[in-house]
Amino acid sequence: MTSTNALPAATLDAFASTKLAGLERSKLRRRLVETDGHDAVRVEQDGRALLNFCSNDYLGLSRHPGVIAAAQAAAARYGTGSGASRLVTGGHPLLFELEACLARFKGSEDCIVFGSGYLANLAIAPALTGSGDLILIDELAHACLFAGAQLSRARVETFRHNDLGDLESKLAELRPEARRAMILTDGVFSMDGDLAPLPGLLALADRFDAWALVDDAHGVGVVASGRGSAHAFNPPALAPLQMGTLSKSFGSYGGYLCASRAVCELLRTRARPLVFTTAPAPASIAAALQALALIETDTALCQRPTALARRFCAAAGLPEPVSPIVPVILGSASAALEASSRLREAGFLVTAIRPPTVPRGTARLRITFSAAHDEADIDRLAALISAWTPQCEAAE
């Protein structure tokens, strides 16, 4: 007797196989690779030793002895998991301690910690906006900002990357029709490494009564001596909604929003990715607390990744970067894959970044720098990349 599930399963597998074949033809299929990390920058894949130049562990803190010890002590004291949503069980003390420390560090009244940076951005816009509202988002903002905006049911429109004139035009046209409005942007853009023009953006937000949300996942810990993208300007450009992650410079896992007490209290009640998700594990939060202490006190550590990126770009003939992220744009997905493969043969792990992560025609190598990298390895990588620059277009 034929199972009633046979046909649906067969059509599902056929659909998946067809989609995979199409992605394979267009060089856009992804595969997970087992990677064994020996330290912050030395890894092994398929038995081959590689130098990792595509990690977001900018300060190497995921391997810092003090950070590891803090995580181990927290697991021994509080267990390996938090058990439930914070609104059900209350949350372990480390969560409240980290929120207070982050609020102080970011200069805000309050802070709320989420299970990840992606979850934080799924939470913020839907809790603050809805039908009849307007969200304007930089066209190159991170995918999780777009996902949160789309979940909000507000009208979502993009503005050209870092183009304040285009943002102003869209605000002038669309803001009068909306009850409430938000502007969403990265502080440091994850694929290009450039900064958002925060002073001008916040001035437009004030002028049009729009709430600015800045995702500083790639800025905190490495820009402006670790203070983040807001402090790259004088005076600092502090948005009312300052979001970030614990998984990059902090070397841990989780996300946060720093904002006013009223806003954080509202999200504690209304943010679905907080209300309906198990709280972060104690070990992750303890690790982030220790990492934050290092970021606040070790200025040289925080300055090193961008300094190494500048050393690399000077040697490779690329424009001077403002963050530890250096894109080398190759155009096609196949060109980016070939370049990544050539670097792998030379002992470097630099993953090809292809659409839809970046716009079509801008596939690239995204090279990132960690405080744990050695200058000699950076110079060797620069020598390889500089041979390709006539065929490459580095992002300005």
C-alpha positions as CSV (number, residue, x, y, z in Angstrom):
1,M,0.0,0.0,0.0
2,T,1.4,3.4,-1.0
3,S,2.0,5.9,1.8
4,T,-0.1,9.0,1.6
5,N,3.1,10.9,2.3
6,A,5.0,9.5,-0.7
7,L,3.8,12.0,-3.3
8,P,4.3,15.2,-1.2
9,A,7.8,14.0,-0.1
10,A,8.7,13.2,-3.7
11,T,7.5,16.6,-5.0
12,L,9.3,18.3,-2.1
13,D,12.6,16.6,-2.9
14,A,12.2,17.3,-6.6
15,F,11.6,21.0,-5.9
16,A,14.7,21.1,-3.7
17,S,16.9,19.2,-6.2
18,T,15.8,21.5,-9.0
19,K,16.6,24.6,-7.0
20,L,20.0,23.2,-6.0
21,A,20.8,22.5,-9.6
22,G,20.0,26.0,-10.6
23,L,22.1,27.5,-7.8
24,E,25.0,25.2,-8.8
25,R,24.8,26.4,-12.4
26,S,24.9,30.0,-11.4
27,K,27.8,29.4,-8.9
28,L,25.5,30.5,-6.0
29,R,25.2,27.2,-4.1
30,R,26.6,27.2,-0.6
31,R,28.2,24.3,1.4
32,L,29.0,24.0,5.0
33,V,32.6,23.0,5.7
34,E,33.9,21.6,9.0
35,T,36.5,23.9,10.4
36,D,38.7,23.2,13.4
37,G,40.1,26.3,15.0
38,H,43.5,26.0,16.6
39,D,43.5,29.7,17.8
40,A,41.8,32.9,16.7
41,V,43.3,32.9,13.2
42,R,44.7,29.4,12.5
43,V,42.2,26.8,11.4
44,E,42.1,23.4,9.7
45,Q,39.8,22.3,6.9
46,D,39.9,18.9,5.3
47,G,43.3,18.3,6.9
48,R,44.8,21.6,5.5
49,A,46.2,24.3,7.8
50,L,44.9,27.8,6.8
51,L,45.1,31.3,8.0
52,N,41.6,32.7,8.6
53,F,41.1,36.1,7.0
54,C,37.3,36.0,6.9
55,S,36.3,35.8,10.6
56,N,34.5,38.5,12.5
57,D,36.4,37.7,15.7
58,Y,38.1,41.0,15.3
59,L,39.9,41.1,18.6
60,G,40.6,37.4,19.0
61,L,38.6,37.4,22.2
62,S,36.9,34.1,21.6
63,R,40.3,32.5,22.4
64,H,41.3,34.9,25.2
65,P,42.2,33.0,28.4
66,G,40.3,35.4,30.6
67,V,37.2,35.3,28.4
68,I,37.3,31.4,28.3
69,A,37.8,31.3,32.1
70,A,34.8,33.6,32.7
71,A,32.6,31.3,30.5
72,Q,33.8,28.2,32.3
73,A,33.1,29.7,35.7
74,A,29.6,30.8,34.7
75,A,28.7,27.3,33.3
76,A,29.9,25.7,36.6
77,R,27.9,28.2,38.6
78,Y,24.7,28.6,36.6
79,G,24.6,25.5,34.2
80,T,24.9,25.3,30.5
81,G,21.5,26.6,29.6
82,S,19.1,29.3,30.9
83,G,16.1,27.1,30.9
84,A,13.3,29.3,29.4
85,S,12.3,32.7,28.3
86,R,13.3,35.5,30.7
87,L,9.6,36.4,31.2
88,V,9.0,32.9,32.4
89,T,12.0,32.2,34.7
90,G,13.4,35.7,35.2
91,G,16.9,35.2,33.8
92,H,20.2,34.6,35.5
93,P,22.0,37.5,37.2
94,L,24.7,37.8,34.6
95,L,22.1,39.0,32.0
96,F,21.1,42.0,34.2
97,E,24.8,42.8,34.9
98,L,25.6,42.8,31.2
99,E,22.7,45.0,30.3
100,A,23.8,47.6,32.9
101,C,27.4,47.5,31.7
102,L,26.4,47.9,28.0
103,A,24.1,50.8,28.8
104,R,26.9,52.6,30.6
105,F,29.3,51.8,27.8
106,K,27.0,53.0,25.1
107,G,25.8,56.0,27.0
108,S,22.1,55.0,27.2
109,E,19.6,54.7,29.9
110,D,19.0,51.0,29.5
111,C,19.8,47.9,27.5
112,I,18.1,44.7,26.6
113,V,20.0,41.6,25.6
114,F,18.7,39.1,23.0
115,G,19.8,35.6,21.9
116,S,21.6,36.9,18.8
117,G,22.0,40.1,16.8
118,Y,19.7,38.7,14.1
119,L,17.0,38.2,16.8
120,A,17.5,41.7,18.1
121,N,16.8,43.2,14.7
122,L,13.8,40.9,14.2
123,A,12.5,42.4,17.4
124,I,13.1,46.1,17.3
125,A,11.2,47.4,14.2
126,P,8.1,45.2,14.6
127,A,7.8,46.2,18.3
128,L,7.9,50.0,17.4
129,T,6.1,50.2,14.0
130,G,3.2,48.6,12.2
131,S,0.7,49.2,9.5
132,G,0.5,52.9,8.5
133,D,4.1,53.5,9.5
134,L,7.2,54.1,7.3
135,I,10.6,52.5,7.4
136,L,13.5,53.8,5.3
137,I,16.5,51.5,5.1
138,D,19.9,51.9,3.4
139,E,20.0,49.6,0.4
140,L,23.2,47.9,1.7
141,A,22.0,47.4,5.3
142,H,22.3,43.9,6.8
143,A,19.7,41.3,5.9
144,C,18.4,41.2,9.5
145,L,17.5,44.8,9.4
146,F,15.5,44.1,6.2
147,A,13.9,41.1,7.8
148,G,12.8,43.1,10.9
149,A,11.5,45.9,8.7
150,Q,9.4,43.4,6.6
151,L,8.0,41.8,9.7
152,S,6.8,45.1,11.0
153,R,4.0,45.5,8.3
154,A,5.1,49.1,7.9
155,R,5.8,50.5,4.4
156,V,9.4,49.7,3.7
157,E,11.4,51.8,1.2
158,T,15.2,51.7,0.5
159,F,17.4,54.8,0.0
160,R,20.6,54.7,-2.0
161,H,23.7,53.7,0.0
162,N,24.9,56.5,2.3
163,D,23.0,59.0,0.1
164,L,21.6,61.7,2.4
165,G,20.1,63.5,-0.5
166,D,18.0,60.5,-1.5
167,L,17.1,59.9,2.1
168,E,15.9,63.5,2.5
169,S,13.9,63.3,-0.7
170,K,12.1,60.2,0.4
171,L,11.4,61.6,3.9
172,A,10.0,64.7,2.4
173,E,7.7,62.7,0.1
174,L,6.6,59.9,2.3
175,R,6.9,61.0,5.9
176,P,3.7,63.2,5.9
177,E,1.6,60.1,5.0
178,A,3.0,58.0,7.9
179,R,2.0,57.9,11.5
180,R,5.5,57.0,12.7
181,A,8.8,56.6,10.8
182,M,12.1,54.8,11.3
183,I,15.5,55.0,9.5
184,L,17.6,51.8,9.6
185,T,21.3,51.6,8.8
186,D,24.5,49.8,9.6
187,G,27.1,51.8,11.5
188,V,29.9,49.9,9.7
189,F,28.6,48.1,6.6
190,S,29.4,44.4,6.9
191,M,30.4,43.8,3.3
192,D,32.1,47.1,2.4
193,G,33.6,48.3,5.6
194,D,32.5,51.9,5.2
195,L,30.8,54.1,7.8
196,A,27.3,55.5,7.7
197,P,27.1,59.3,7.6
198,L,25.6,59.3,11.1
199,P,25.6,63.0,11.9
200,G,23.7,63.9,8.7
201,L,21.4,60.9,9.0
202,L,20.5,61.8,12.6
203,A,19.9,65.4,11.7
204,L,17.4,64.3,9.0
205,A,15.8,62.0,11.6
206,D,15.3,64.8,14.0
207,R,14.0,67.1,11.3
208,F,11.4,64.6,10.1
209,D,10.6,63.1,13.4
210,A,11.9,59.7,12.5
211,W,13.5,57.2,14.9
212,A,17.0,56.1,13.8
213,L,18.2,52.5,14.4
214,V,21.9,52.0,13.9
215,D,23.3,48.4,13.8
216,D,26.9,48.7,15.1
217,A,27.7,45.0,14.9
218,H,30.9,45.6,13.0
219,G,31.8,48.9,14.7
220,V,31.9,48.3,18.4
221,G,35.2,47.1,19.7
222,V,37.2,48.2,16.6
223,V,36.1,51.7,15.5
224,A,37.0,54.8,17.5
225,S,39.2,52.9,19.9
226,G,36.4,50.4,20.5
227,R,33.6,52.9,21.2
228,G,31.9,52.1,17.9
229,S,30.8,54.0,14.8
230,A,28.9,56.7,16.7
231,H,32.3,57.9,18.2
232,A,34.0,58.1,14.8
233,F,32.5,61.6,14.7
234,N,33.0,64.7,16.8
235,P,30.7,65.1,18.7
236,P,29.6,61.5,18.8
237,A,26.5,60.7,16.7
238,L,24.4,58.8,19.2
239,A,21.2,57.3,17.8
240,P,18.2,56.7,20.0
241,L,18.3,53.0,19.1
242,Q,21.8,51.5,19.2
243,M,21.9,47.9,18.3
244,G,24.9,45.5,18.3
245,T,26.0,41.9,18.7
246,L,28.1,39.9,21.1
247,S,29.4,37.5,18.4
248,K,32.0,39.6,16.7
249,S,34.4,41.8,18.7
250,F,33.1,40.3,22.0
251,G,34.0,36.8,20.9
252,S,30.8,35.4,22.3
253,Y,27.1,35.1,21.2
254,G,24.1,37.3,21.6
255,G,22.8,40.7,20.6
256,Y,21.6,43.9,22.3
257,L,19.7,47.1,22.0
258,C,20.7,50.2,24.0
259,A,18.0,52.8,24.2
260,S,15.9,54.7,26.7
261,R,14.3,52.9,29.7
262,A,10.8,53.3,28.2
263,V,11.8,51.8,24.9
264,C,13.6,48.8,26.5
265,E,10.6,48.2,28.9
266,L,8.3,48.2,25.9
267,L,10.5,45.6,24.1
268,R,10.6,43.5,27.2
269,T,6.8,43.2,27.0
270,R,6.3,43.2,23.2
271,A,9.4,41.9,21.4
272,R,8.5,38.4,20.2
273,P,12.1,37.3,19.8
274,L,12.6,38.0,23.5
275,V,9.2,36.9,24.8
276,F,9.1,33.6,23.0
277,T,12.8,32.6,22.9
278,T,14.9,30.9,25.6
279,A,17.3,33.4,27.1
280,P,21.1,33.3,26.2
281,A,23.3,30.8,28.0
282,P,25.1,32.0,31.1
283,A,28.5,31.1,29.6
284,S,28.0,33.3,26.6
285,I,26.9,36.3,28.8
286,A,29.9,35.9,31.2
287,A,32.2,35.7,28.2
288,A,30.7,39.0,26.8
289,L,31.1,40.7,30.2
290,Q,34.8,39.8,30.4
291,A,35.3,40.9,26.7
292,L,33.6,44.2,27.4
293,A,36.0,44.9,30.3
294,L,38.9,44.3,27.9
295,I,37.4,46.5,25.2
296,E,36.9,49.3,27.7
297,T,40.5,49.2,29.0
298,D,42.7,48.0,26.2
299,T,42.7,50.8,23.5
300,A,45.7,49.3,21.7
301,L,43.9,46.0,21.2
302,C,40.9,47.8,19.8
303,Q,43.0,49.9,17.4
304,R,45.0,47.0,16.0
305,P,42.5,45.3,13.6
306,T,42.0,48.5,11.6
307,A,45.7,49.4,11.7
308,L,46.5,45.9,10.2
309,A,43.8,46.5,7.5
310,R,45.5,49.8,6.6
311,R,48.9,48.1,6.5
312,F,47.4,45.5,4.1
313,C,45.8,48.1,1.9
314,A,48.9,50.2,1.6
315,A,50.9,47.1,0.6
316,A,48.2,45.9,-1.9
317,G,47.5,49.2,-3.5
318,L,44.0,49.5,-2.2
319,P,42.2,52.5,-0.7
320,E,42.7,53.2,3.0
321,P,40.0,51.5,5.1
322,V,38.1,52.9,8.1
323,S,37.4,49.5,9.6
324,P,38.9,46.0,9.7
325,I,36.8,45.0,6.6
326,V,38.4,45.2,3.2
327,P,36.4,44.2,0.1
328,V,38.1,43.2,-3.1
329,I,35.3,43.3,-5.7
330,L,35.8,40.8,-8.6
331,G,32.4,41.1,-10.2
332,S,31.2,37.6,-11.1
333,A,30.5,34.7,-8.7
334,S,32.9,32.5,-10.6
335,A,35.7,35.0,-10.4
336,A,35.3,35.3,-6.6
337,L,35.2,31.5,-6.2
338,E,38.4,31.1,-8.3
339,A,40.2,33.8,-6.3
340,S,39.1,32.2,-3.0
341,S,40.4,28.8,-4.3
342,R,43.8,30.3,-5.3
343,L,44.2,31.9,-1.9
344,R,43.3,28.6,-0.2
345,E,46.1,26.9,-2.2
346,A,48.4,29.5,-0.8
347,G,47.2,28.8,2.8
348,F,44.6,31.5,3.3
349,L,41.0,31.1,4.1
350,V,39.1,34.0,2.4
351,T,35.5,33.0,1.5
352,A,34.0,34.2,-1.7
353,I,31.0,36.5,-1.0
354,R,28.3,36.2,-3.7
355,P,24.7,37.3,-4.3
356,P,22.3,37.6,-2.6
357,T,24.7,38.6,0.2
358,V,26.0,41.4,-2.0
359,P,24.4,43.0,-5.1
360,R,24.6,41.1,-8.4
361,G,27.8,42.0,-10.3
362,T,29.7,42.8,-7.0
363,A,30.9,39.3,-5.9
364,R,34.0,39.7,-3.9
365,L,36.6,38.6,-1.5
366,R,35.8,40.1,1.9
367,I,39.0,40.2,3.9
368,T,38.8,40.9,7.6
369,F,41.6,41.5,10.1
370,S,42.0,40.4,13.6
371,A,44.2,41.7,16.4
372,A,45.6,38.1,16.4
373,H,47.0,38.3,12.9
374,D,50.8,38.6,12.3
375,E,52.2,41.3,10.2
376,A,54.2,38.9,8.1
377,D,51.1,36.9,7.1
378,I,49.4,40.2,6.2
379,D,52.3,41.2,4.0
380,R,52.2,37.8,2.3
381,L,48.5,38.1,1.6
382,A,48.9,41.6,0.3
383,A,51.5,40.5,-2.2
384,L,49.1,37.9,-3.6
385,I,46.2,40.4,-3.8
386,S,48.3,43.2,-5.3
387,A,48.9,40.9,-8.4
388,W,45.2,40.9,-9.0
389,T,44.4,44.6,-8.5
390,P,44.5,45.4,-12.3
391,Q,41.5,43.0,-12.7
392,C,39.8,44.1,-9.4
393,E,37.8,47.1,-8.4
394,A,38.3,47.8,-4.7
395,A,35.3,49.4,-3.0
396,E,35.8,53.1,-2.2
